[in-house]
Protein backbone atom coordinates (compact mmCIF):
# COMPACT_ATOMS: atom_id res chain seq x y z
CA UNK A 1 0.00 0.00 0.00
CA UNK A 2 1.64 3.23 -1.09
CA UNK A 3 2.63 5.62 1.68
CA UNK A 4 1.60 3.28 4.47
CA UNK A 5 4.80 1.79 5.85
CA UNK A 6 4.15 0.55 9.36
CA UNK A 7 6.58 3.06 10.89
CA UNK A 8 5.22 6.08 9.00
CA UNK A 9 2.99 8.38 11.05
CA UNK A 10 2.66 11.03 8.31
CA UNK A 11 1.33 10.37 4.81
CA UNK A 12 1.13 13.14 2.21
CA UNK A 13 -0.22 13.41 -1.33
CA UNK A 14 -1.01 9.72 -1.70
CA UNK A 15 -3.93 8.04 -3.44
CA UNK A 16 -5.70 4.98 -2.04
CA UNK A 17 -8.09 3.05 -4.28
CA UNK A 18 -10.42 0.34 -2.92
CA UNK A 19 -8.22 -0.27 0.10
CA UNK A 20 -9.66 -2.19 3.05
CA UNK A 21 -8.25 -0.54 6.18
CA UNK A 22 -9.77 -2.99 8.67
CA UNK A 23 -6.43 -4.55 9.69
CA UNK A 24 -4.38 -1.36 9.37
CA UNK A 25 -3.46 0.54 12.53
CA UNK A 26 -4.44 4.16 11.88
CA UNK A 27 -4.34 5.42 15.46
CA UNK A 28 -2.47 8.71 15.70
CA UNK A 29 -1.65 8.77 11.99
CA UNK A 30 -1.82 11.97 9.98
CA UNK A 31 -2.86 12.20 6.33
CA UNK A 32 -2.40 15.41 4.35
CA UNK A 33 -3.85 16.04 0.87
CA UNK A 34 -4.54 12.35 0.26
CA UNK A 35 -7.31 10.87 -1.90
CA UNK A 36 -9.40 7.85 -0.88
CA UNK A 37 -11.57 6.28 -3.58
CA UNK A 38 -13.86 3.36 -2.76
CA UNK A 39 -11.99 2.57 0.45
CA UNK A 40 -13.48 0.51 3.27
CA UNK A 41 -13.28 1.63 6.90
CA UNK A 42 -16.19 -0.62 7.96
CA UNK A 43 -16.03 -1.60 11.65
CA UNK A 44 -12.68 0.20 11.88
CA UNK A 45 -11.66 1.63 15.24
CA UNK A 46 -9.64 4.82 14.95
CA UNK A 47 -8.35 7.15 17.64
CA UNK A 48 -6.71 10.55 17.15
CA UNK A 49 -6.30 10.00 13.42
CA UNK A 50 -5.97 13.26 11.47
CA UNK A 51 -7.04 13.88 7.88
CA UNK A 52 -6.17 17.34 6.54
CA UNK A 53 -7.32 18.54 3.14
CA UNK A 54 -8.13 14.98 2.06
CA UNK A 55 -10.80 13.82 -0.40
CA UNK A 56 -12.99 10.74 0.13
CA UNK A 57 -15.26 9.36 -2.58
CA UNK A 58 -17.60 6.40 -2.12
CA UNK A 59 -15.89 5.29 1.09
CA UNK A 60 -17.56 3.23 3.81
CA UNK A 61 -17.32 4.06 7.51
CA UNK A 62 -20.24 1.83 8.47
CA UNK A 63 -20.16 0.73 12.12
CA UNK A 64 -16.76 2.41 12.53
CA UNK A 65 -15.67 3.71 15.94
CA UNK A 66 -14.09 7.13 15.45
CA UNK A 67 -12.68 8.68 18.62
CA UNK A 68 -11.22 12.19 18.41
CA UNK A 69 -10.66 11.71 14.69
CA UNK A 70 -10.17 14.93 12.72
CA UNK A 71 -11.40 15.66 9.19
CA UNK A 72 -10.30 19.26 8.64
CA UNK A 73 -10.80 20.97 5.31
CA UNK A 74 -11.74 17.63 3.75
CA UNK A 75 -14.30 16.72 1.08
CA UNK A 76 -16.37 13.55 1.54
CA UNK A 77 -18.71 12.56 -1.27
CA UNK A 78 -21.12 9.60 -1.35
CA UNK A 79 -19.69 8.13 1.86
CA UNK A 80 -21.59 5.94 4.32
CA UNK A 81 -21.61 6.36 8.11
CA UNK A 82 -24.33 3.80 8.87
CA UNK A 83 -24.22 2.99 12.59
CA UNK A 84 -20.85 4.73 12.92
CA UNK A 85 -19.88 6.34 16.23
CA UNK A 86 -18.17 9.74 16.18
CA UNK A 87 -16.90 10.66 19.65
CA UNK A 88 -15.31 14.06 20.08
CA UNK A 89 -14.47 14.29 16.39
CA UNK A 90 -13.35 17.44 14.61
CA UNK A 91 -14.92 18.15 11.20
CA UNK A 92 -13.88 21.79 10.88
CA UNK A 93 -14.34 23.27 7.43
CA UNK A 94 -15.12 19.93 5.79
CA UNK A 95 -17.79 19.32 3.16
CA UNK A 96 -20.03 16.24 3.21
CA UNK A 97 -22.05 15.63 0.04
CA UNK A 98 -24.56 12.81 -0.44
CA UNK A 99 -23.33 10.99 2.66
CA UNK A 100 -25.59 8.66 4.66
CA UNK A 101 -25.88 9.01 8.46
CA UNK A 102 -28.58 6.46 9.29
CA UNK A 103 -28.35 5.32 12.92
CA UNK A 104 -25.03 7.12 13.42
CA UNK A 105 -24.09 8.03 17.01
CA UNK A 106 -22.48 11.40 17.73
CA UNK A 107 -20.93 12.22 21.10
CA UNK A 108 -19.95 15.85 21.09
CA UNK A 109 -17.34 17.26 18.78
CA UNK A 110 -16.09 20.31 16.94
CA UNK A 111 -17.92 20.82 13.63
CA UNK A 112 -17.53 24.56 12.95
CA UNK A 113 -17.94 25.70 9.34
CA UNK A 114 -18.86 22.18 8.24
CA UNK A 115 -21.00 21.98 5.08
CA UNK A 116 -23.76 19.34 4.94
CA UNK A 117 -26.29 20.69 2.47
CA UNK A 118 -29.39 18.61 1.76
CA UNK A 119 -28.19 16.03 4.27
CA UNK A 120 -30.54 13.52 5.84
CA UNK A 121 -29.69 13.68 9.54
CA UNK A 122 -33.06 12.60 10.94
CA UNK A 123 -32.94 11.38 14.52
CA UNK A 124 -29.30 12.21 15.24
CA UNK A 125 -28.32 13.43 18.69
CA UNK A 126 -26.06 16.43 18.11
CA UNK A 127 -25.92 17.45 21.76
CA UNK A 128 -22.75 19.31 22.76
CA UNK A 129 -21.61 19.60 19.15
CA UNK A 130 -20.10 22.93 18.09
CA UNK A 131 -21.74 23.80 14.76
CA UNK A 132 -20.87 27.50 14.64
CA UNK A 133 -21.17 28.84 11.09
CA UNK A 134 -22.08 25.38 9.77
CA UNK A 135 -24.11 25.20 6.55
CA UNK A 136 -26.93 22.65 6.84
CA UNK A 137 -29.10 24.29 4.17
CA UNK A 138 -32.16 22.29 3.08
CA UNK A 139 -31.23 19.35 5.28
CA UNK A 140 -33.72 17.04 6.96
CA UNK A 141 -33.26 17.51 10.70
CA UNK A 142 -36.43 15.85 11.92
CA UNK A 143 -36.19 14.65 15.55
CA UNK A 144 -32.58 15.87 15.81
CA UNK A 145 -31.52 16.80 19.36
CA UNK A 146 -29.40 19.95 19.68
CA UNK A 147 -29.10 20.09 23.48
CA UNK A 148 -26.22 22.45 24.38
CA UNK A 149 -25.15 22.55 20.73
CA UNK A 150 -23.56 25.75 19.44
CA UNK A 151 -25.39 26.87 16.30
CA UNK A 152 -24.07 30.43 16.37
CA UNK A 153 -24.12 31.85 12.86
CA UNK A 154 -25.18 28.52 11.35
CA UNK A 155 -27.26 28.34 8.17
CA UNK A 156 -30.40 26.21 8.56
CA UNK A 157 -32.15 27.77 5.58
CA UNK A 158 -34.93 25.56 4.27
CA UNK A 159 -34.28 22.82 6.84
CA UNK A 160 -36.97 20.48 8.09
CA UNK A 161 -36.94 20.91 11.86
CA UNK A 162 -40.16 19.11 12.68
CA UNK A 163 -39.98 17.41 16.08
CA UNK A 164 -36.40 18.64 16.53
CA UNK A 165 -35.29 19.59 20.04
CA UNK A 166 -33.44 22.91 20.15
CA UNK A 167 -33.68 23.43 23.90
CA UNK A 168 -30.41 24.66 25.33
CA UNK A 169 -28.87 25.32 21.92
CA UNK A 170 -27.10 28.57 21.14
CA UNK A 171 -28.94 30.04 18.17
CA UNK A 172 -27.50 33.55 17.87
CA UNK A 173 -27.50 34.80 14.27
CA UNK A 174 -28.85 31.50 12.91
CA UNK A 175 -30.32 31.71 9.39
CA UNK A 176 -33.70 29.96 9.60
CA UNK A 177 -35.23 31.38 6.42
CA UNK A 178 -37.75 28.96 4.97
CA UNK A 179 -37.22 26.37 7.73
CA UNK A 180 -40.14 24.06 8.55
CA UNK A 181 -41.36 23.70 12.12
CA UNK A 182 -43.89 21.37 13.71
CA UNK A 183 -43.82 20.08 17.29
CA UNK A 184 -40.35 21.61 17.45
CA UNK A 185 -39.13 22.04 21.02
CA UNK A 186 -37.10 25.07 22.08
CA UNK A 187 -36.64 27.42 24.99
CA UNK A 188 -37.90 30.99 25.08
CA UNK A 189 -34.75 32.54 23.62
CA UNK A 190 -34.80 30.11 20.72
CA UNK A 191 -38.48 30.73 20.10
CA UNK A 192 -37.80 34.47 19.86
CA UNK A 193 -35.10 33.86 17.25
CA UNK A 194 -37.51 31.74 15.22
CA UNK A 195 -40.23 34.35 15.53
CA UNK A 196 -37.95 37.06 14.20
CA UNK A 197 -36.84 34.76 11.35
CA UNK A 198 -40.49 34.36 10.42
CA UNK A 199 -40.94 38.12 10.26
CA UNK A 200 -42.80 38.48 13.54
CA UNK A 201 -42.20 41.76 15.35
CA UNK A 202 -41.80 41.25 19.10
CA UNK A 203 -43.11 44.00 21.42
Secondary structure, 3 states (H helix, E strand, C coil): CCCCCCCCCEEECCEEECCECCCCCCCCCEEECCEEECCECCCCEEECCEEECCEEECCECCCCEEECCEEECCEEECCECCCCEEEEEECCCCEEECCECCCCEEEEEECCCCECCCCECCCCECCCEECCCCECCCCECCCCECCCCECCCCECCCCECCCCECCCCECCCCECCCCECCCCECCHHHHHHHHHHCCCCCC
